């Protein structure tokens, strides 16, 4: 069974235009994970548990954990031929 990202919530303090850094939480569906999770939790699912989570949109790109500075843990989808990350194409919940 696959786990899918289906919705996002953005950080309330961050004005548009948004980036993946501004995502507060992501709604996951599948394998009993049907709720919103903070991006840091999903970072650990992907890094530590090696779960595969796909964006349920378009070509179902996989999510990737990213460690930015100073250290900022966030999530993005696999690179694709678009200017905007697939996660940011979801309507906000």
ABEGO torsion letter per residue (X at the ends): XBBBBABBBBBAABBOBBBAAABABBBBBEGGABBBBBAAAAAAAAAAAGBBBBBBBEAGBBBBBBBBOOBBBBBBBBBBBBABBAAAABBBX
